[in-house]
Amino acid sequence: MNTKDLEKYSFIQPLNLVSSKEIHQYYTCDVLSWVLGHVQEKNTCLLTMQTQLSVLAVAKRLSLSCIIFCEVIPNEQVIQKATEEDIIIFQSSYPSAKTLMKLIQNQYE
């Protein structure tokens, strides 16, 4: 699966337009220091409710595929910075994002 594939799901809303990246797994967590210490795969999609700029710093450092903001929408500054840094971001409800996690998991089992 890649980030362009996510655009076909009505429950995932793209917040910026950047390049396509592969997604091999997902990780859901709101504690960014935990994410930094535990995400090992570059092609990971992070699901979080955190919307501050530091989420983008974590995504860049770990070379994450994308971020899905669950139940929240980041402000314009975060969206603009994500676009500048080539970080793909989406918005979704958490129950819908759980559906997406199952799709990703089933694809790589």
C-alpha distances in whole Angstrom, upper triangle without the diagonal:
4,7,8,6,8,11,12,12,16,16,14,16,16,19,18,17,16,14,10,9,6,5,7,9,11,15,17,21,23,26,24,27,25,21,23,25,22,18,18,15,14,10,11,11,14,16,20,23,24,24,27,26,26,22,22,24,22,18,20,22,19,16,14,11,12,15,15,19,19,23,24,24,24,27,27,28,25,23,25,25,21,21,23,22,18,17,14,16,15,18,18,20,19,19,17,15,15,14,11,11,12,9,7,10,11,8,9,13
4,5,5,7,10,11,12,16,16,13,15,13,16,15,14,12,10,6,5,4,5,8,11,12,15,18,21,23,25,23,26,24,21,22,24,22,18,18,14,13,9,10,10,13,15,19,22,23,22,24,24,24,20,19,21,20,16,17,20,17,14,12,8,10,13,13,17,19,22,22,22,22,25,25,25,22,20,22,21,18,17,20,18,15,13,11,13,13,16,17,20,20,20,17,15,17,16,12,13,15,12,10,13,14,11,12,16
4,5,5,7,10,11,14,14,11,11,10,12,12,10,9,8,5,5,6,7,10,12,12,15,17,19,21,23,22,24,24,20,21,24,22,18,19,16,14,10,11,9,12,13,16,19,20,19,21,21,21,18,16,19,18,14,16,18,16,14,11,7,7,10,11,14,16,19,19,18,19,21,21,22,19,16,18,18,14,14,17,16,12,11,8,9,10,13,14,17,18,19,16,14,16,15,12,13,15,13,11,15,16,14,15,19
4,5,6,8,10,13,14,11,11,10,13,12,10,10,8,6,8,9,10,13,15,16,19,20,23,24,27,25,28,27,24,25,28,26,22,22,19,17,14,14,13,16,17,20,22,23,22,24,23,24,21,19,22,22,18,19,22,20,17,15,11,11,13,13,17,18,21,21,20,20,23,22,23,20,18,19,20,16,15,18,17,14,13,10,11,11,14,15,19,20,21,17,16,18,17,13,15,17,14,13,17,18,15,17,21
4,5,6,8,11,12,10,12,11,15,15,13,13,12,9,10,9,10,12,14,15,18,19,23,24,27,26,29,28,24,26,28,26,22,23,19,18,14,14,13,16,16,20,22,24,23,26,25,26,23,21,24,23,20,21,24,21,19,16,12,12,14,14,17,18,21,21,21,22,24,24,26,23,20,22,23,19,18,22,21,17,16,12,13,12,15,15,18,18,19,15,14,16,14,11,13,14,11,11,14,15,12,15,18
4,5,6,9,9,7,9,8,12,13,12,13,13,10,11,11,10,13,13,13,16,17,20,21,24,23,27,25,22,24,26,24,21,22,19,18,14,14,11,13,13,16,18,20,20,23,23,24,20,19,22,21,18,20,23,20,18,15,12,10,12,10,13,14,17,18,17,19,21,21,23,20,18,20,21,17,17,20,20,16,14,11,11,9,11,11,14,15,15,12,11,13,12,8,11,13,10,10,14,15,13,16,19
4,5,7,9,7,7,7,11,11,11,12,13,11,12,13,13,16,17,16,19,20,22,24,27,26,29,28,25,27,29,27,24,25,22,21,17,17,14,16,16,18,20,22,21,23,23,25,21,20,24,23,20,21,24,23,20,17,14,12,13,12,15,16,17,18,17,18,21,20,22,20,17,19,21,17,16,20,20,17,15,11,11,9,11,11,15,17,17,13,13,16,14,11,15,16,14,14,18,18,17,19,22
4,6,9,8,9,10,14,15,14,16,16,13,15,15,15,17,18,18,21,21,24,26,29,28,32,31,27,29,32,29,26,27,24,23,19,19,16,19,18,21,22,24,24,27,27,28,25,24,27,26,23,25,28,26,23,20,17,16,16,15,17,18,19,20,20,21,24,24,26,24,21,23,24,21,20,24,24,20,19,15,15,12,14,13,16,17,17,13,14,16,14,11,15,16,13,14,18,17,16,19,22
4,5,6,8,10,14,16,16,17,18,15,16,16,15,17,17,16,19,19,22,24,27,27,30,29,26,28,30,28,25,27,24,23,19,18,15,17,16,18,20,22,22,25,26,27,24,23,27,26,23,25,28,25,23,20,17,15,15,13,15,15,16,18,18,20,23,23,26,23,20,23,24,21,21,25,24,21,19,16,14,11,12,10,12,14,13,10,10,13,10,9,13,13,11,13,16,16,16,19,21
4,6,7,10,13,16,16,19,20,18,19,20,18,21,20,19,21,20,23,24,28,28,31,30,27,30,32,30,27,29,27,26,22,21,18,19,17,19,19,22,22,25,26,28,24,24,28,27,24,26,29,28,26,22,20,17,17,14,15,14,15,17,16,19,22,22,25,23,20,23,25,22,21,25,25,23,21,17,15,12,11,9,11,14,13,10,11,14,12,11,15,16,14,16,19,19,19,22,24
4,6,10,13,16,17,19,20,19,19,19,17,20,19,17,18,17,20,21,24,25,28,27,24,27,30,27,25,27,25,24,21,19,16,16,14,16,16,19,19,22,24,25,22,22,26,25,22,25,28,26,24,21,18,16,15,11,12,11,11,13,14,17,20,21,23,21,19,22,24,21,21,25,25,22,20,16,14,10,8,6,7,10,10,6,8,11,9,9,13,14,13,15,18,18,19,21,23
4,7,10,12,14,15,17,15,16,16,15,17,17,15,16,16,18,19,22,22,26,25,22,25,27,25,22,25,22,21,18,16,13,14,12,14,15,17,16,20,21,22,19,19,22,21,19,21,24,22,21,17,15,12,11,8,10,10,11,12,12,15,17,18,20,18,16,19,20,17,17,21,21,18,16,12,10,6,6,5,8,10,11,8,8,11,10,9,12,14,13,14,17,18,18,20,23
4,6,9,11,14,16,15,16,18,17,20,19,17,18,18,20,20,23,23,26,26,23,25,28,27,24,26,24,22,20,18,15,15,13,15,15,17,15,19,19,21,18,18,22,21,19,21,24,23,21,18,16,12,11,9,10,11,12,12,10,12,15,15,18,16,13,16,18,15,15,19,19,17,15,11,9,5,5,6,10,13,14,11,11,15,14,12,15,18,17,17,20,22,21,23,26
4,6,7,10,12,12,14,16,15,19,19,17,18,18,20,20,23,22,25,25,22,24,27,26,23,25,22,20,18,17,14,14,14,15,16,17,15,18,18,20,17,16,19,19,16,18,22,21,19,16,13,10,10,9,10,12,14,13,11,12,14,14,16,14,10,13,15,12,11,15,16,13,11,8,6,4,6,9,13,15,17,14,13,17,17,14,16,19,18,17,21,23,21,23,26
4,7,10,13,14,15,18,17,21,20,18,19,19,20,19,22,21,24,25,22,23,27,26,23,25,23,21,19,18,15,15,14,15,15,15,13,15,15,17,15,14,17,18,16,17,21,20,18,16,14,11,10,9,10,12,14,12,9,9,10,10,12,10,7,10,12,9,9,13,14,12,10,8,6,5,7,10,14,16,19,16,15,19,19,17,19,22,21,20,24,26,25,26,29
4,6,10,12,14,17,17,21,21,19,21,21,22,21,24,22,25,26,23,24,27,26,24,25,23,20,19,18,15,16,16,17,17,17,15,16,15,18,15,13,17,18,15,16,19,19,17,15,14,11,11,12,12,16,17,15,12,11,12,11,12,10,7,8,10,8,6,10,11,9,9,7,6,8,10,14,17,19,22,19,18,21,22,19,21,24,22,21,25,27,25,26,30
4,7,9,12,15,16,20,21,20,22,22,24,24,26,24,27,28,24,25,28,28,24,26,23,20,18,18,16,17,18,19,21,20,18,19,18,20,18,15,18,20,16,16,20,20,17,16,13,12,13,14,15,18,20,19,16,15,16,14,15,14,10,10,12,10,7,10,12,9,9,7,9,10,13,16,20,22,24,21,19,23,23,20,22,24,22,21,25,26,24,26,29
4,7,9,13,15,18,20,19,21,22,23,24,26,23,26,27,23,23,26,26,22,23,20,17,16,16,15,16,18,20,21,21,19,20,18,19,17,14,17,18,14,14,18,17,14,13,11,10,12,14,16,20,22,20,18,17,18,16,16,14,11,11,12,9,7,9,9,6,7,6,9,11,15,18,22,23,25,22,20,23,23,20,21,24,22,20,24,26,23,24,28
4,7,10,13,16,18,18,21,22,24,25,27,24,27,27,23,23,26,25,22,22,19,15,14,15,14,17,19,21,23,23,21,22,20,21,19,16,18,18,15,14,17,17,13,13,10,10,14,16,18,21,24,23,21,20,21,19,20,17,15,15,15,12,10,12,11,7,9,8,11,13,17,20,23,24,26,23,21,24,23,20,21,24,21,19,22,24,21,22,26
4,7,10,13,15,16,19,21,23,24,26,24,26,26,22,23,25,24,20,20,17,14,11,13,13,16,18,20,23,23,22,23,22,22,19,17,19,19,15,15,18,17,13,12,9,10,13,15,18,20,23,23,21,21,23,21,22,19,17,17,17,14,13,15,14,10,10,8,11,13,17,19,22,23,24,21,19,21,21,17,18,20,18,16,19,20,18,18,22
4,7,10,12,13,16,18,21,22,24,22,24,23,19,20,22,21,17,17,13,10,8,10,10,13,16,19,22,22,21,22,21,21,18,16,18,17,13,13,16,14,10,9,6,8,12,14,17,20,23,23,21,21,23,23,23,20,18,19,18,14,14,16,14,10,10,8,12,13,17,19,22,22,23,21,18,20,20,16,16,19,16,14,17,18,16,16,20
4,6,9,11,14,17,20,22,24,22,24,23,19,20,21,19,16,15,11,9,6,8,9,13,16,19,22,23,23,24,23,22,19,18,19,18,14,15,17,14,11,9,6,9,13,14,18,20,24,24,23,23,26,25,25,22,20,22,21,17,17,19,17,14,13,11,14,15,18,19,22,21,22,20,17,18,18,14,14,16,14,11,14,15,12,12,16
4,6,8,11,14,17,19,21,19,21,20,16,18,19,17,13,13,10,9,5,6,6,10,12,16,19,20,21,23,22,21,18,17,19,17,13,15,16,13,11,9,6,8,11,12,16,17,21,22,21,22,25,25,25,22,20,22,21,17,18,20,18,15,13,11,13,14,16,17,19,18,19,17,14,15,15,11,11,13,11,8,10,12,10,10,14
4,7,10,14,17,20,21,20,22,20,16,18,18,15,12,12,8,9,5,6,8,11,14,17,21,22,23,25,24,23,20,19,20,18,15,17,17,14,13,10,9,11,13,15,18,19,23,24,24,24,28,28,28,25,24,26,24,21,22,24,21,18,16,15,16,17,19,19,21,19,20,18,15,15,15,12,10,12,11,7,8,10,8,7,10
4,7,10,13,17,18,17,19,17,14,15,16,13,10,10,8,9,7,5,6,9,11,14,18,19,21,23,23,21,18,18,19,16,14,17,17,13,13,10,9,11,12,13,16,17,20,22,22,23,26,27,27,24,23,25,24,20,22,24,21,19,16,15,16,16,18,17,19,17,17,16,13,12,13,11,8,10,10,6,7,10,9,8,11
4,7,10,13,15,15,17,14,11,14,15,12,9,11,9,10,8,5,5,6,7,11,14,16,18,20,20,19,15,16,18,15,13,16,16,13,13,10,9,9,10,10,13,13,17,18,19,20,23,25,25,21,21,23,22,19,21,23,20,19,15,14,14,14,15,14,15,13,14,14,10,10,12,9,6,9,10,7,8,12,12,11,13
4,7,10,11,11,13,11,8,11,12,9,7,10,10,11,10,7,6,5,6,9,12,13,16,18,18,17,13,15,16,13,12,15,15,12,13,10,11,11,10,10,12,12,16,17,19,19,22,24,24,20,20,23,22,19,21,23,20,19,16,15,14,15,15,15,15,13,15,15,11,11,13,12,9,12,13,11,11,15,15,14,16
4,7,9,10,13,10,9,12,13,11,10,13,13,15,14,10,8,6,5,6,9,11,14,16,17,16,12,15,16,13,13,16,17,14,16,12,13,12,10,9,10,10,13,14,16,17,20,23,23,19,20,23,22,19,22,24,21,21,17,16,14,14,14,13,13,10,12,13,10,10,13,12,9,13,15,13,13,17,18,17,19
4,6,7,10,8,7,10,12,10,10,14,15,16,16,12,11,8,7,6,8,9,12,14,16,14,11,14,15,12,13,16,16,14,16,14,15,14,11,11,11,11,13,14,16,16,20,22,22,18,20,23,21,19,22,24,21,21,18,17,16,16,15,15,15,12,15,16,13,13,16,15,13,16,18,17,17,20,21,21,22
4,6,9,8,8,11,13,13,13,17,18,18,18,15,13,9,8,5,6,6,10,11,13,11,9,13,14,12,13,16,16,15,17,15,17,15,12,12,10,10,12,12,14,14,17,20,20,16,18,21,20,18,21,23,21,21,18,18,16,16,15,15,15,13,16,17,15,15,19,18,16,19,21,20,20,24,25,24,26
4,6,5,6,9,10,11,12,16,18,18,19,16,15,11,11,9,10,8,12,12,14,11,10,13,13,11,13,16,15,15,17,16,18,17,14,15,14,14,16,16,18,17,19,22,21,18,20,23,21,19,23,24,21,22,19,20,18,19,18,19,19,16,20,21,18,18,22,21,19,22,24,22,22,26,27,26,27
4,5,5,6,9,10,10,14,16,16,17,14,14,10,11,9,11,9,11,11,11,8,7,10,10,7,10,12,12,11,14,13,16,15,12,14,13,15,17,16,17,16,18,21,19,16,18,20,18,17,20,21,18,19,16,18,16,18,18,19,20,18,21,22,19,20,23,21,19,23,24,22,22,26,26,25,27
4,5,5,6,9,10,13,16,16,18,16,16,13,14,13,14,12,15,14,14,10,10,13,11,9,12,14,12,12,15,15,18,18,16,18,17,19,21,20,21,19,22,24,22,19,21,23,20,19,23,23,20,22,19,20,20,21,22,23,23,21,24,25,22,22,26,24,22,25,27,24,24,28,28,26,28
4,5,5,6,8,12,14,16,17,14,15,12,13,12,14,13,16,16,16,13,12,15,14,10,13,15,14,12,16,15,18,17,16,17,17,18,21,20,22,21,23,26,24,21,23,25,23,21,24,25,22,23,20,21,20,21,22,22,22,20,22,24,20,20,23,22,19,22,24,22,21,25,26,24,25
4,5,5,6,9,11,12,14,11,11,9,11,10,13,12,14,15,15,12,10,12,12,8,9,12,11,9,12,11,14,14,12,14,15,16,19,19,20,19,22,24,22,19,20,23,20,18,21,22,19,20,16,17,17,18,19,20,20,18,21,21,18,18,21,19,17,20,21,19,19,22,23,21,23
4,6,6,9,11,12,14,12,13,11,14,13,16,14,16,15,15,11,10,12,10,7,9,11,8,7,11,11,14,15,14,17,17,19,22,21,22,20,23,24,23,19,21,23,20,18,21,21,18,19,16,18,18,20,21,23,24,22,24,25,21,22,24,22,20,23,24,21,21,25,25,23,25
4,6,8,12,13,16,14,15,14,16,16,18,17,19,19,18,15,14,16,14,10,13,14,11,10,14,14,17,18,17,19,20,21,24,24,25,24,26,28,26,23,25,26,23,22,25,25,22,22,20,21,21,23,24,25,26,23,26,26,23,23,26,24,21,23,25,22,21,25,25,23,24
4,6,9,12,14,11,13,12,14,15,18,17,20,20,20,17,15,16,15,12,13,15,13,10,13,13,16,16,16,18,19,20,23,23,25,24,27,29,27,24,25,27,24,22,25,26,22,22,20,21,21,22,23,23,24,21,23,24,20,20,23,21,18,20,22,19,18,22,22,19,20
4,6,8,10,8,10,9,12,14,17,16,19,19,19,16,13,15,14,10,10,12,11,8,10,9,12,13,13,15,17,19,22,22,23,22,25,27,25,22,23,25,22,19,22,23,20,19,17,17,18,19,21,21,22,20,22,22,18,18,21,18,15,18,19,16,16,19,19,17,19
4,7,9,8,12,12,15,17,21,20,22,22,21,18,16,17,16,12,12,13,11,8,10,10,12,15,16,18,20,22,25,26,26,25,28,29,28,24,25,27,24,21,24,24,20,20,18,19,20,21,23,24,25,23,25,25,21,21,23,20,17,20,20,17,16,19,19,16,18
4,6,6,10,11,15,17,21,20,22,23,21,19,17,17,16,13,12,13,12,8,9,8,10,12,14,17,19,21,25,25,25,25,27,28,27,24,24,25,23,20,22,23,19,18,16,16,18,20,22,23,24,22,24,23,19,19,21,18,15,18,18,14,14,17,16,13,16
4,6,9,11,15,17,20,20,21,21,20,18,15,14,14,12,9,10,10,6,5,5,7,10,13,16,18,21,24,24,24,23,25,26,25,21,21,22,20,17,19,19,16,14,13,14,16,18,21,22,24,23,24,23,20,20,22,18,16,19,19,15,16,19,17,15,18
4,7,10,13,16,20,20,20,22,20,19,16,15,16,14,11,12,12,9,7,6,5,8,11,14,17,19,23,23,23,22,25,25,25,21,20,22,20,17,18,19,16,14,12,12,14,16,18,19,22,20,22,20,17,18,19,15,14,16,15,11,13,16,14,12,15
4,6,10,13,16,17,18,19,18,17,14,14,15,12,9,12,12,9,8,5,5,7,9,11,14,16,20,20,20,20,23,24,23,20,19,21,20,16,18,20,17,15,12,12,13,14,16,17,19,17,19,18,14,15,16,13,11,14,14,10,11,15,14,12,15
4,7,10,13,14,15,17,17,16,12,12,14,12,9,12,13,11,10,6,5,5,6,7,11,12,16,16,17,17,20,21,21,17,17,19,18,14,16,19,16,14,11,10,10,10,12,13,15,14,16,14,11,12,14,10,9,13,12,10,12,15,14,14,17
4,6,10,11,12,14,14,13,9,11,13,10,8,12,13,10,11,7,8,6,5,6,8,10,14,14,15,14,18,19,19,15,16,18,17,14,16,19,16,15,11,11,10,10,12,12,14,12,15,14,11,12,14,12,10,14,15,12,14,17,17,17,19
4,7,9,11,14,15,14,10,12,15,12,11,15,16,14,14,11,11,9,6,5,6,7,10,11,12,13,17,19,19,16,16,19,18,15,18,20,18,17,14,12,10,9,9,9,10,9,11,11,8,9,12,10,9,13,14,13,14,17,18,18,20
4,5,8,11,13,12,9,11,14,12,11,15,16,15,16,13,14,11,7,6,5,6,9,9,11,11,15,17,17,14,15,18,17,15,18,20,18,18,14,14,11,11,10,10,11,9,13,13,10,12,15,14,13,16,18,16,18,21,22,22,23
4,6,10,12,12,10,13,15,14,14,17,19,18,19,16,17,14,10,8,6,5,7,6,9,9,13,16,16,13,14,18,17,16,19,21,20,20,16,16,12,12,10,10,10,9,13,14,12,13,17,16,16,19,20,20,21,24,25,25,27
4,6,9,9,7,10,12,11,12,15,17,16,18,15,17,14,10,10,7,9,10,8,9,8,11,14,14,11,13,16,15,14,17,19,18,19,15,15,12,13,12,13,13,13,17,17,15,17,20,19,18,22,23,22,23,26,27,27,29
4,7,8,7,9,12,12,12,15,17,17,18,16,17,13,10,10,7,10,11,7,7,5,8,11,10,7,10,13,12,11,15,16,16,17,13,14,11,11,11,13,14,14,18,18,16,19,21,20,20,24,24,23,25,28,28,28,31
4,5,6,8,10,11,12,14,15,17,18,16,18,15,12,13,11,13,14,11,10,7,8,11,9,7,10,12,11,11,15,15,15,17,14,15,13,14,14,17,18,18,22,22,20,22,25,23,23,27,27,26,27,31,31,31,33
4,5,5,7,9,10,11,13,15,15,15,17,14,12,14,13,16,17,14,13,9,10,11,8,6,9,10,8,9,12,12,11,14,12,14,12,15,16,19,20,21,24,24,21,24,26,24,24,28,28,26,28,31,31,30,33
4,5,5,6,9,10,11,12,14,14,16,14,12,14,13,16,18,16,15,12,13,15,12,9,12,14,11,11,15,15,13,15,13,15,14,16,17,20,21,21,24,24,21,23,26,24,23,27,28,25,27,30,30,29,32
4,5,5,6,9,10,11,12,11,13,11,9,11,10,13,15,13,13,10,13,14,13,9,11,13,11,10,13,14,12,14,10,12,11,13,14,16,18,17,21,21,18,20,22,20,19,23,24,22,23,27,26,26,28
4,5,5,6,9,10,10,9,11,10,8,11,11,15,17,15,14,11,13,13,11,8,10,11,8,7,10,11,8,10,7,10,9,13,14,17,20,19,23,22,19,21,24,21,20,24,24,22,24,27,26,26,29
4,5,5,6,9,10,10,13,12,12,15,15,18,21,18,17,14,16,16,14,11,13,14,10,9,13,12,9,12,10,13,13,16,18,21,23,22,26,25,22,24,26,24,23,26,27,24,26,29,28,27,30
4,5,5,6,8,8,12,11,10,13,14,17,20,18,18,15,17,18,16,13,15,16,13,12,15,15,12,13,11,13,13,16,18,20,22,21,24,23,20,22,24,22,20,24,24,21,22,26,25,24,27
4,6,5,6,5,8,7,8,11,13,16,19,17,17,15,17,18,16,12,13,15,12,9,12,13,10,10,7,10,10,13,16,18,20,19,22,21,18,20,22,19,18,22,22,19,20,24,23,22,25
4,5,5,7,9,10,11,14,16,19,22,20,19,17,18,18,16,13,14,14,11,9,12,11,8,9,7,11,12,16,18,21,23,23,26,25,21,23,25,22,21,25,24,21,23,26,25,24,27
4,6,8,11,12,13,17,18,21,24,23,22,19,21,21,19,16,17,18,14,13,16,15,11,12,11,14,15,19,21,23,26,25,28,27,23,25,27,24,22,26,26,22,24,27,26,24,27
4,5,9,11,12,15,17,20,23,22,22,20,22,23,21,18,18,19,16,14,17,17,13,13,11,13,15,18,20,22,24,23,25,25,21,22,24,21,19,22,22,19,20,23,22,20,23
4,7,9,11,15,17,20,23,22,21,20,22,22,20,17,17,18,15,13,14,15,11,10,9,11,13,16,19,21,24,23,25,24,20,22,23,20,19,22,21,18,20,23,21,19,23
4,6,8,11,14,16,20,19,19,18,20,21,20,16,16,17,15,12,14,15,12,11,8,9,11,13,16,18,20,19,22,20,17,18,20,16,15,18,18,15,16,20,18,17,20
4,7,10,13,16,20,19,18,18,20,20,20,17,16,17,16,12,13,15,12,10,8,7,9,11,14,16,19,18,20,19,15,17,18,14,14,17,16,13,15,18,16,16,19
4,7,10,13,16,15,15,14,17,17,17,14,12,15,14,10,11,14,12,9,6,5,6,8,11,13,16,16,18,16,13,15,16,13,13,16,16,13,16,19,17,17,21
4,6,9,13,12,11,11,14,15,15,12,11,14,13,10,12,15,13,11,8,6,5,6,8,10,13,13,16,14,11,14,15,13,13,16,16,14,17,20,19,19,22
4,6,9,9,10,10,14,15,16,13,12,15,15,12,14,17,16,14,11,9,6,5,5,7,9,9,12,11,8,11,13,10,11,15,15,13,16,19,19,19,22
4,7,6,6,8,11,14,15,11,11,15,15,12,15,18,17,16,13,11,7,6,5,6,8,9,12,11,9,12,14,13,13,17,18,17,19,22,22,23,25
4,5,8,10,14,16,18,15,15,18,19,16,19,22,21,20,16,14,11,9,6,5,5,5,9,9,7,10,12,12,12,16,17,17,18,21,22,23,25
4,7,10,13,16,18,16,16,19,20,18,20,24,23,22,19,17,13,11,7,6,5,6,9,10,10,12,14,14,15,18,19,20,21,24,25,26,28
4,7,10,13,15,12,13,16,17,16,18,21,21,20,17,16,12,10,7,8,8,10,13,13,12,15,17,17,18,21,22,22,24,26,27,28,30
4,7,9,11,10,9,13,14,13,15,18,18,18,15,14,10,9,6,9,10,12,16,15,14,17,19,18,19,23,23,23,25,27,28,29,31
4,7,8,6,7,10,11,10,13,15,15,16,13,13,9,10,9,12,13,15,19,18,16,20,22,20,21,24,25,24,26,29,29,30,32
4,6,6,7,9,10,11,13,15,16,17,15,15,12,13,12,15,17,19,22,21,20,23,25,24,25,28,28,27,30,33,32,33,36
4,5,5,6,8,10,11,12,14,15,14,14,12,13,13,17,19,21,24,23,22,25,27,25,26,30,29,28,31,34,33,34,37
4,6,5,6,9,10,11,12,14,13,14,13,15,15,19,21,23,26,25,24,27,29,26,27,31,31,29,32,35,34,34,37
4,5,5,6,9,10,10,12,10,11,10,12,13,16,19,20,23,22,20,23,25,23,24,27,27,26,28,31,30,31,34
4,6,5,6,9,10,11,9,9,8,10,11,15,18,19,23,21,19,23,24,22,23,26,26,24,27,30,29,30,33
4,5,5,6,9,10,10,11,10,13,15,18,21,23,26,25,23,26,27,25,26,29,29,27,30,33,31,32,35
4,5,5,6,9,8,11,11,14,16,19,22,23,27,25,23,26,28,25,26,29,29,27,29,32,31,31,34
4,5,5,6,5,7,7,11,13,17,20,21,24,22,20,23,24,21,22,26,25,23,26,28,27,27,30
4,5,5,6,7,8,12,14,18,22,23,26,24,21,25,26,23,24,27,26,24,27,29,28,28,32
4,6,8,10,12,15,18,22,25,26,29,27,25,28,29,26,27,30,29,27,30,32,30,30,34
4,5,9,11,15,18,21,24,25,28,26,23,26,28,24,24,28,27,24,27,30,28,28,31
4,6,9,13,16,20,23,24,27,24,22,24,25,22,22,26,24,22,25,27,25,25,29
4,6,10,13,16,20,20,23,21,18,21,22,19,19,23,22,19,22,25,23,23,26
4,7,11,14,17,18,20,18,15,18,19,16,17,20,19,17,20,22,21,21,25
4,7,10,14,15,18,15,13,16,17,15,16,19,18,17,20,22,21,22,25
4,7,10,12,14,12,10,14,15,12,14,17,16,16,19,21,20,22,24
4,7,9,12,10,9,13,14,12,14,17,17,17,20,22,22,23,26
4,6,8,7,6,10,11,10,12,15,15,16,18,20,20,22,24
4,6,5,6,9,10,11,12,15,16,17,18,20,21,23,25
4,5,5,6,9,10,10,13,14,15,16,18,20,21,22
4,5,5,7,9,10,11,13,15,16,17,19,21,21
4,5,5,7,9,10,11,13,15,16,17,19,21
4,5,5,6,9,10,11,12,14,15,17,19
4,5,5,6,9,10,10,12,14,16,17
4,5,5,6,9,10,11,13,15,16
4,5,5,6,9,10,11,13,15
4,5,5,6,9,10,11,12
4,5,5,6,9,10,11
4,6,5,6,9,10
4,6,5,7,9
4,5,6,6
4,6,5
4,6
4
